[in-house]
Amino acid sequence: MSDASSASAIAVFVGYSAFVFALAWFSHRVLARRKFLSEYFLGSRGLGFLALFLTYAATSASAGSFTGFPALIYSFGWVLALWIASYMIFPLCGMALLGKRINQVARRSGAITIPDLLRERFQSPSLAILTTLLLIFLLSFYLVPQFKAGSLILERLLGDTAAYRNGGIAVSRLVAGIPFLASADPRYLLGLFLFGVIVVAYSTYGGFRAVVWTDMLQGCVLLIGVLLMLVLALTQVGALTR
């Protein structure tokens, strides 16, 4: 990567991260003026249809949507795209059937999370604990590929810059002798650390409103990026033949 390309990569990363943290800061200012629990976890239930639509779409667009499925579809044809698309039907139908009722019960009971709602609805603390454990267990499997994909993207974007290379050398020294980490690529670990810190920091500081606002930004970026990638991919390697 040339010096100009390295500088551009760093500028894009820093600029995008700064904008994300600016959204988190504005969200935190809103949080300071409102009831903490309702605002931090629910955005005071007043974010609007467009915001919730974009955040739902951006959240649904997981690592598999951009790093796994496209390659599989291109390799095996459109029939795999139909198979993969079928998994989207379940959450959409679930939202259509249960979304309004969940909202009504949550407003009446004052519940904030799904475990809260189930505890109040069925008067069962044990059910709330079980739901919490299931969410932690299932979301752990969902979050692993997200963080891995984020790390790989950062490594691809910044891996050839001098700052990132030096950071990788520092990480390799820190993890030397640590089981499971010493054998890992230090540049990958550095990307994982940067991605994790950024995501956890703006989510924790700004709350749900910050997550929604950044999802709106990322949704627009993803939409534009997908359209550009589609044109470039078809131009470079040709159309699907199966």
C-alpha positions in Angstrom: 0.0 0.0 0.0 1.4 3.4 -1.0 1.9 6.2 1.6 -1.1 8.1 0.1 -3.3 5.0 0.4 -2.2 4.4 4.0 -3.0 8.0 4.9 -6.4 7.7 3.3 -7.1 4.5 5.2 -6.2 6.0 8.5 -8.1 9.2 7.7 -11.3 7.2 6.9 -11.0 5.0 10.0 -10.3 8.0 12.4 -13.0 10.2 10.8 -15.7 7.5 10.9 -14.8 6.6 14.5 -14.9 10.2 15.5 -18.3 10.7 13.9 -19.6 7.6 15.8 -18.3 8.9 19.1 -19.9 12.3 18.3 -23.3 10.6 18.0 -22.7 8.8 21.2 -21.8 12.1 22.9 -25.0 13.7 21.7 -27.0 10.7 22.8 -25.4 10.9 26.3 -26.5 14.6 26.5 -30.1 13.5 25.8 -29.7 10.7 28.4 -28.6 13.2 31.0 -31.9 15.1 30.7 -34.3 12.2 30.8 -35.2 9.2 33.0 -32.1 7.0 33.0 -33.5 3.4 32.6 -36.1 4.3 30.0 -33.8 6.4 28.0 -30.6 4.3 28.3 -32.3 1.0 27.3 -35.2 2.1 25.2 -34.5 5.6 23.9 -37.6 6.8 25.9 -39.7 4.7 23.4 -39.7 7.7 21.0 -37.2 7.1 18.3 -39.7 6.8 15.4 -40.4 4.3 12.7 -37.6 5.3 10.3 -34.9 5.0 13.0 -36.2 1.7 14.2 -36.5 0.4 10.7 -32.9 1.3 9.9 -31.5 0.0 13.1 -33.3 -3.3 12.6 -32.0 -3.6 9.1 -28.5 -2.7 10.1 -28.6 -5.1 13.0 -29.9 -7.9 10.8 -27.1 -7.3 8.3 -24.6 -9.5 10.2 -21.1 -10.6 9.4 -22.5 -13.5 7.4 -24.5 -11.2 5.2 -21.4 -9.5 4.0 -18.4 -11.9 4.4 -20.0 -15.3 4.2 -23.2 -15.4 2.2 -22.1 -13.5 -0.9 -19.2 -15.8 -1.5 -21.3 -18.9 -1.1 -24.0 -17.5 -3.4 -21.5 -16.6 -6.0 -19.9 -20.1 -5.8 -23.0 -22.2 -5.7 -25.7 -20.0 -7.5 -28.9 -18.3 -6.7 -30.5 -21.4 -5.2 -28.4 -20.9 -2.1 -29.5 -17.2 -1.9 -33.1 -18.5 -1.7 -32.2 -20.9 1.0 -30.3 -18.2 3.0 -33.2 -15.7 2.5 -35.6 -18.1 4.1 -34.1 -17.5 7.6 -35.2 -13.8 7.4 -38.9 -14.9 7.2 -38.9 -16.1 10.8 -37.9 -12.9 12.6 -40.1 -10.8 10.3 -43.1 -13.1 11.0 -42.3 -13.1 14.7 -42.2 -9.4 14.8 -45.5 -9.1 12.9 -47.2 -11.6 15.2 -45.7 -10.6 18.6 -44.2 -7.2 18.3 -47.3 -5.1 19.0 -48.4 -7.4 21.9 -44.9 -7.3 23.4 -45.0 -3.5 23.2 -48.4 -3.3 24.9 -47.4 -5.6 27.7 -44.1 -3.8 28.2 -45.8 -0.4 28.5 -48.4 -1.7 30.9 -45.9 -3.5 33.2 -43.1 -1.0 32.8 -40.8 -3.8 31.6 -37.6 -2.7 29.9 -36.0 -6.0 28.8 -37.5 -9.3 27.6 -36.6 -11.0 30.9 -38.4 -8.2 32.7 -41.4 -8.6 30.5 -41.6 -12.4 31.0 -41.2 -12.0 34.8 -44.0 -9.5 35.0 -46.3 -11.3 32.6 -46.0 -14.7 34.3 -44.9 -13.6 37.7 -41.9 -15.9 37.6 -38.4 -14.7 38.6 -37.1 -18.2 37.6 -38.4 -17.7 34.0 -36.6 -14.3 33.8 -33.3 -15.8 35.0 -33.7 -18.7 32.5 -34.4 -16.2 29.7 -31.4 -14.1 30.6 -29.1 -17.2 30.6 -30.5 -18.2 27.2 -29.9 -14.7 25.7 -26.3 -14.7 27.0 -25.7 -18.1 25.6 -27.3 -17.6 22.2 -26.0 -14.0 21.6 -22.4 -15.2 22.4 -22.5 -17.4 19.3 -24.0 -14.5 17.3 -21.4 -11.9 18.4 -18.3 -14.0 17.8 -18.5 -13.8 14.0 -19.4 -10.1 14.2 -16.2 -9.3 16.1 -14.1 -11.6 14.0 -15.4 -9.9 10.8 -14.8 -6.4 12.3 -11.3 -7.4 13.2 -10.6 -8.8 9.7 -11.9 -5.7 8.0 -9.7 -3.4 10.2 -6.8 -5.6 9.5 -7.5 -5.4 5.8 -8.0 -1.7 5.9 -5.1 -0.7 8.1 -2.8 -3.7 8.0 -0.3 -2.1 5.6 0.1 1.2 7.5 3.2 1.8 9.7 1.1 2.6 12.8 -0.9 -0.7 12.5 2.3 -2.7 11.9 3.9 -1.2 15.0 0.8 -1.8 17.0 0.9 -5.5 15.9 4.5 -5.8 17.0 3.5 -4.3 20.4 0.6 -6.8 20.7 2.8 -9.7 19.9 5.1 -8.8 22.8 2.2 -8.4 25.2 0.7 -11.8 24.4 4.0 -13.7 24.2 3.7 -16.7 26.5 -0.1 -16.4 26.9 -1.9 -19.7 25.8 -4.1 -19.5 22.8 -3.0 -15.9 22.1 0.7 -16.3 21.4 0.0 -18.3 18.3 -2.6 -15.9 16.9 -1.8 -13.2 14.3 -1.0 -10.1 16.4 -2.5 -7.8 13.7 -5.7 -9.7 14.0 -5.7 -9.3 17.8 -5.0 -5.6 17.4 -8.0 -5.3 15.1 -10.2 -7.3 17.5 -9.1 -5.0 20.3 -9.8 -1.8 18.4 -13.2 -3.0 17.1 -14.2 -4.2 20.6 -13.2 -1.0 22.3 -15.0 1.2 19.8 -18.3 -0.8 19.8 -18.4 -1.3 23.6 -17.4 2.3 24.3 -20.0 4.1 22.2 -22.8 1.6 23.2 -22.0 1.9 26.9 -21.6 5.7 26.9 -24.6 6.6 24.7 -27.0 3.8 25.4 -29.7 2.6 23.1 -30.2 5.9 21.3 -26.5 6.0 20.4 -26.8 2.4 19.0 -29.8 3.4 16.9 -28.2 6.6 15.6 -25.0 4.8 14.7 -27.1 2.0 13.1 -28.8 4.6 10.9 -25.4 5.9 9.8 -24.1 2.4 9.2 -27.3 1.4 7.4 -26.8 4.2 4.9 -23.1 3.3 4.5 -24.0 -0.4 4.0 -26.6 0.4 1.4 -24.3 2.6 -0.6 -21.4 0.1 -0.2 -23.5 -2.9 -1.3 -24.6 -1.1 -4.5 -21.1 -0.1 -5.3 -19.7 -3.6 -4.5 -22.4 -5.2 -6.7 -21.4 -3.1 -9.7 -17.6 -3.6 -9.1 -18.0 -7.4 -8.5 -20.0 -8.0 -11.6 -17.6 -5.8 -13.6 -14.5 -7.6 -12.4 -15.6 -11.2 -12.3 -18.7 -11.4 -14.3 -22.3 -12.4 -13.6 -23.7 -15.5 -12.0 -24.1 -18.3 -14.4 -26.2 -20.7 -12.2 
